[in-house]
Amino acid sequence: MATSRDANPPPLTPHTITTDGRLRLVTSHSYIRAQVCLGVRKKTALCCPPSNLTWNMHERKLLSVVMTTDQMWSMMITTRGSLPLVTILMMLINKLRRNCETLIHLIKGNIGTGILAMPDGLKNSGLYTGVGLLPLISIICIHCMHMLVQCAHELKERLGISGMDYADVGYHAFATGPASLRGLAPVARSVLNTFLTITQLGFCCVYVVFIAANVQQVVDCKLPGNGIDIHGYMAILILPILGISMIRSLKVLAPFSLVSNVFLGLGIAITFRYLLQDIPSSYDRPEFKSWKQLPLFLGTSIYAFEGIGVVLPLERKMTNPEDFRGCNGVLNTAMVLVTCSYIAVGFFGYLKYGDAVHGSITLNIPPGDNLAQLVKILMALAIYLTYSLMLYVPAEIMWPHLSSKFHSTRGKLLGEYAFRAFLVMITFILAAAIPNIGLFISLVGAVSSSTLAIIFPPIIEMVTFWPRVTKLTIIKCFIIFTFGIVCFITGTYASVQAIIEYFEHSDIPVPREVC
């Protein structure tokens, strides 16, 4: 029974905003009457506290009130000490700022050389076939990202372990799953780390080919007849890439990533200026190419959508992780924007250049135009500044297993530098072996990206939630798993076959771009 003091509470003590941007009301009064307007559309007010109100039921003391994003939008608190509107706006702005930061990081984690290869992907599928399949592949990849995040949350509640990465989720899923599979937990971690390493090193190989090809076009126009082929330009790039690869701190790499984002955005924006000029009719482009070439498109598309490795770290660093999921959460919003960007670049790039499109659309824009040369330089610099970030993951996975061989601090430091240089040389050797951006992207997408982005998530979900898995979930996971296996087998076979054909015709002279 509430007392008269409870019925007429004195004014609230001043409110505060915590360092993480959430509103916290702290008061020593025994009761607060609040009206939270949650039914905005119906214009009704519910006389109830927020769902996450924390009470000490014995002392009837309000300990804290923390408002979620949805409550902020529709909040109307009426007390004798009412909240200033500016406070609510500050809360909302701070929350939106943090979500936008995660949104930008998630977009950057998915957009790279893959978006520039989408026109080449549509060359292997046909114009409307590719445009129709891209949203389907996007939905599958996004759902797999949600599956991984959901499994991480389930394992966190089960074990009380936070800060898990992709390999950790796989390990703990098997370690706490069915008894017959628990012995496979170390194997699951090793396999996931292996494919993560292969994927990131594959990205580095693509980056080497991309930088060399774009620099070659610019230099060949300025210095025609220099006689340097793409392998020569790769050799010239070894020292600059070795230099940036020696940076071991993510904090030091952060400014490089920021500059890379700016260059990449400017390059894509200027590229659209060329794609939207003198567009031919869509009737001039085939709707469907052939079943033989379709797996190459699948490999390129999955390579482009393979951002599943950055999902867990970004979700973990959010102030309010619940904003990451949901229909209009950060993950879905970012991936919808990414998908639209892929479709736009792929559609207009293939529509503009047809079967003459290269593995990177930047290689198709007029090489003699000064603005086009600026685009190639900007994109080459953007990818160059990102190389060390791609190398960071395999170095962090493999080096701890080797560091025990060195005993002194100086020895470990020199050993890590030597190991990073070894990884860089491996990427250069592989890039020089297959100096074709489109084929390399398709091969990496089929072999490793399809495994991480599509094959493993349904397996992890089944193991994590077993035996509480419904029949519908089993059917869904089986379909996604089967699709991933088909992409892996057919994409790898088609990519290897295309690479063999590429080398069989390597003696045929390729005409230089006319500037």
Solvent accessible surface area in square Angstrom, and as a share of the most:
residue,aa,sasa,rsa
1,M,232,1.03
2,A,54,0.42
3,T,81,0.47
4,S,92,0.59
5,R,155,0.56
6,D,11,0.06
7,A,41,0.32
8,N,91,0.47
9,P,23,0.15
10,P,54,0.34
11,P,84,0.53
12,L,32,0.16
13,T,55,0.32
14,P,116,0.73
15,H,56,0.25
16,T,73,0.42
17,I,65,0.33
18,T,36,0.21
19,T,138,0.80
20,D,39,0.20
21,G,4,0.04
22,R,69,0.25
23,L,0,0.00
24,R,65,0.24
25,L,11,0.06
26,V,82,0.47
27,T,11,0.06
28,S,82,0.53
29,H,30,0.13
30,S,31,0.20
31,Y,61,0.23
32,I,23,0.12
33,R,139,0.51
34,A,24,0.18
35,Q,61,0.27
36,V,0,0.00
37,C,20,0.12
38,L,72,0.36
39,G,19,0.18
40,V,82,0.47
41,R,236,0.86
42,K,167,0.71
43,K,183,0.77
44,T,64,0.37
45,A,50,0.39
46,L,82,0.41
47,C,102,0.61
48,C,48,0.29
49,P,64,0.40
50,P,8,0.05
51,S,108,0.70
52,N,56,0.29
53,L,30,0.15
54,T,63,0.37
55,W,72,0.25
56,N,49,0.25
57,M,138,0.62
58,H,179,0.80
59,E,104,0.47
60,R,99,0.36
61,K,72,0.31
62,L,5,0.02
63,L,81,0.40
64,S,15,0.09
65,V,6,0.04
66,V,22,0.13
67,M,2,0.01
68,T,40,0.23
69,T,20,0.12
70,D,114,0.59
71,Q,15,0.07
72,M,6,0.02
73,W,159,0.56
74,S,20,0.13
75,M,19,0.08
76,M,93,0.42
77,I,20,0.10
78,T,68,0.39
79,T,31,0.18
80,R,166,0.61
81,G,24,0.23
82,S,74,0.47
83,L,21,0.11
84,P,57,0.36
85,L,124,0.62
86,V,90,0.52
87,T,7,0.04
88,I,25,0.13
89,L,84,0.42
90,M,105,0.47
91,M,1,0.00
92,L,19,0.10
93,I,115,0.58
94,N,35,0.18
95,K,7,0.03
96,L,72,0.36
97,R,113,0.41
98,R,73,0.27
99,N,22,0.11
100,C,64,0.38
101,E,80,0.36
102,T,12,0.07
103,L,34,0.17
104,I,99,0.50
105,H,100,0.45
106,L,0,0.00
107,I,40,0.20
108,K,42,0.18
109,G,34,0.33
110,N,8,0.04
111,I,21,0.11
112,G,14,0.13
113,T,4,0.02
114,G,3,0.03
115,I,1,0.01
116,L,3,0.02
117,A,1,0.00
118,M,0,0.00
119,P,0,0.00
120,D,10,0.05
121,G,0,0.00
122,L,0,0.00
123,K,44,0.19
124,N,12,0.06
125,S,0,0.00
126,G,0,0.00
127,L,0,0.00
128,Y,103,0.39
129,T,33,0.19
130,G,0,0.00
131,V,35,0.20
132,G,49,0.47
133,L,47,0.23
134,L,0,0.00
135,P,48,0.30
136,L,89,0.44
137,I,1,0.01
138,S,4,0.02
139,I,112,0.57
140,I,25,0.13
141,C,2,0.01
142,I,22,0.11
143,H,66,0.30
144,C,0,0.00
145,M,1,0.01
146,H,39,0.17
147,M,2,0.01
148,L,1,0.00
149,V,0,0.00
150,Q,82,0.36
151,C,0,0.00
152,A,12,0.09
153,H,44,0.20
154,E,35,0.16
155,L,0,0.00
156,K,99,0.42
157,E,146,0.65
158,R,88,0.32
159,L,66,0.33
160,G,67,0.64
161,I,65,0.33
162,S,76,0.49
163,G,40,0.39
164,M,12,0.05
165,D,64,0.33
166,Y,7,0.03
167,A,3,0.03
168,D,34,0.18
169,V,0,0.00
170,G,0,0.00
171,Y,59,0.22
172,H,30,0.13
173,A,0,0.00
174,F,24,0.10
175,A,35,0.27
176,T,37,0.22
177,G,6,0.06
178,P,30,0.19
179,A,80,0.62
180,S,103,0.67
181,L,57,0.28
182,R,123,0.45
183,G,65,0.63
184,L,83,0.41
185,A,3,0.02
186,P,78,0.49
187,V,80,0.46
188,A,14,0.11
189,R,79,0.29
190,S,65,0.42
191,V,50,0.29
192,L,3,0.02
193,N,35,0.18
194,T,72,0.42
195,F,41,0.17
196,L,22,0.11
197,T,12,0.07
198,I,74,0.38
199,T,0,0.00
200,Q,20,0.09
201,L,26,0.13
202,G,7,0.07
203,F,22,0.09
204,C,0,0.00
205,C,1,0.00
206,V,0,0.00
207,Y,14,0.05
208,V,0,0.00
209,V,0,0.00
210,F,1,0.00
211,I,4,0.02
212,A,0,0.00
213,A,10,0.08
214,N,1,0.00
215,V,43,0.25
216,Q,33,0.15
217,Q,19,0.08
218,V,17,0.10
219,V,41,0.23
220,D,23,0.12
221,C,22,0.13
222,K,120,0.51
223,L,112,0.56
224,P,105,0.66
225,G,85,0.81
226,N,49,0.25
227,G,68,0.65
228,I,60,0.30
229,D,71,0.37
230,I,28,0.14
231,H,79,0.35
232,G,23,0.22
233,Y,7,0.03
234,M,5,0.02
235,A,61,0.48
236,I,106,0.54
237,L,21,0.11
238,I,41,0.21
239,L,138,0.69
240,P,56,0.35
241,I,0,0.00
242,L,37,0.18
243,G,45,0.43
244,I,10,0.05
245,S,0,0.00
246,M,51,0.23
247,I,38,0.19
248,R,102,0.37
249,S,46,0.30
250,L,89,0.44
251,K,175,0.74
252,V,78,0.45
253,L,1,0.00
254,A,57,0.44
255,P,77,0.49
256,F,67,0.28
257,S,25,0.16
258,L,116,0.58
259,V,62,0.36
260,S,1,0.01
261,N,39,0.20
262,V,79,0.45
263,F,47,0.20
264,L,9,0.05
265,G,41,0.39
266,L,88,0.44
267,G,0,0.00
268,I,29,0.15
269,A,65,0.50
270,I,33,0.17
271,T,3,0.02
272,F,48,0.20
273,R,121,0.44
274,Y,13,0.05
275,L,0,0.00
276,L,94,0.47
277,Q,79,0.35
278,D,132,0.68
279,I,67,0.34
280,P,41,0.26
281,S,56,0.36
282,S,27,0.18
283,Y,205,0.78
284,D,90,0.46
285,R,44,0.16
286,P,52,0.33
287,E,115,0.52
288,F,78,0.33
289,K,54,0.23
290,S,38,0.24
291,W,195,0.68
292,K,125,0.53
293,Q,54,0.24
294,L,20,0.10
295,P,18,0.11
296,L,18,0.09
297,F,0,0.00
298,L,19,0.09
299,G,1,0.01
300,T,2,0.01
301,S,0,0.00
302,I,0,0.00
303,Y,11,0.04
304,A,4,0.03
305,F,0,0.00
306,E,15,0.07
307,G,2,0.02
308,I,1,0.01
309,G,33,0.32
310,V,52,0.30
311,V,0,0.00
312,L,6,0.03
313,P,40,0.25
314,L,27,0.13
315,E,13,0.06
316,R,98,0.36
317,K,164,0.69
318,M,14,0.06
319,T,35,0.20
320,N,13,0.07
321,P,46,0.29
322,E,90,0.40
323,D,23,0.12
324,F,0,0.00
325,R,82,0.30
326,G,41,0.39
327,C,128,0.77
328,N,138,0.71
329,G,6,0.06
330,V,12,0.07
331,L,0,0.00
332,N,32,0.16
333,T,55,0.32
334,A,0,0.00
335,M,0,0.00
336,V,81,0.47
337,L,85,0.42
338,V,0,0.00
339,T,13,0.07
340,C,75,0.45
341,S,37,0.24
342,Y,0,0.00
343,I,40,0.20
344,A,31,0.24
345,V,5,0.03
346,G,0,0.00
347,F,43,0.18
348,F,57,0.24
349,G,0,0.00
350,Y,0,0.00
351,L,9,0.05
352,K,43,0.18
353,Y,43,0.16
354,G,3,0.02
355,D,87,0.45
356,A,71,0.55
357,V,5,0.03
358,H,69,0.31
359,G,12,0.12
360,S,1,0.00
361,I,0,0.00
362,T,0,0.00
363,L,18,0.09
364,N,24,0.12
365,I,0,0.00
366,P,60,0.38
367,P,14,0.09
368,G,38,0.36
369,D,55,0.29
370,N,114,0.59
371,L,60,0.30
372,A,0,0.00
373,Q,12,0.05
374,L,79,0.39
375,V,0,0.00
376,K,0,0.00
377,I,76,0.39
378,L,18,0.09
379,M,0,0.00
380,A,6,0.05
381,L,76,0.38
382,A,0,0.00
383,I,5,0.02
384,Y,46,0.18
385,L,20,0.10
386,T,6,0.03
387,Y,0,0.00
388,S,0,0.00
389,L,41,0.21
390,M,40,0.18
391,L,0,0.00
392,Y,43,0.16
393,V,52,0.30
394,P,0,0.00
395,A,2,0.02
396,E,81,0.36
397,I,35,0.18
398,M,56,0.25
399,W,29,0.10
400,P,78,0.49
401,H,136,0.61
402,L,69,0.34
403,S,22,0.14
404,S,79,0.51
405,K,148,0.63
406,F,76,0.32
407,H,171,0.77
408,S,64,0.41
409,T,118,0.69
410,R,176,0.64
411,G,19,0.18
412,K,82,0.35
413,L,65,0.32
414,L,91,0.45
415,G,8,0.08
416,E,18,0.08
417,Y,71,0.27
418,A,62,0.48
419,F,23,0.10
420,R,1,0.00
421,A,29,0.23
422,F,116,0.49
423,L,6,0.03
424,V,0,0.00
425,M,72,0.32
426,I,53,0.27
427,T,0,0.00
428,F,9,0.04
429,I,107,0.54
430,L,84,0.42
431,A,0,0.00
432,A,36,0.28
433,A,49,0.38
434,I,27,0.13
435,P,19,0.12
436,N,45,0.23
437,I,10,0.05
438,G,8,0.08
439,L,27,0.13
440,F,10,0.04
441,I,0,0.00
442,S,3,0.02
443,L,35,0.18
444,V,11,0.06
445,G,0,0.00
446,A,1,0.00
447,V,38,0.22
448,S,0,0.00
449,S,0,0.00
450,S,0,0.00
451,T,7,0.04
452,L,0,0.00
453,A,2,0.02
454,I,0,0.00
455,I,13,0.06
456,F,34,0.14
457,P,1,0.01
458,P,2,0.01
459,I,54,0.27
460,I,3,0.01
461,E,10,0.05
462,M,44,0.20
463,V,9,0.05
464,T,1,0.01
465,F,31,0.13
466,W,121,0.42
467,P,108,0.68
468,R,150,0.55
469,V,22,0.13
470,T,81,0.47
471,K,169,0.72
472,L,141,0.70
473,T,34,0.20
474,I,62,0.32
475,I,97,0.49
476,K,54,0.23
477,C,5,0.03
478,F,136,0.57
479,I,105,0.53
480,I,14,0.07
481,F,67,0.28
482,T,56,0.33
483,F,49,0.21
484,G,0,0.00
485,I,55,0.28
486,V,71,0.41
487,C,2,0.01
488,F,62,0.26
489,I,104,0.53
490,T,49,0.28
491,G,0,0.00
492,T,34,0.20
493,Y,146,0.55
494,A,9,0.07
495,S,0,0.00
496,V,66,0.38
497,Q,58,0.26
498,A,19,0.14
499,I,17,0.08
500,I,94,0.48
501,E,67,0.30
502,Y,70,0.27
503,F,96,0.40
504,E,118,0.53
505,H,106,0.47
506,S,65,0.42
507,D,134,0.69
508,I,104,0.53
509,P,119,0.75
510,V,129,0.74
511,P,118,0.74
512,R,127,0.46
513,E,76,0.34
514,V,134,0.77
515,C,82,0.49
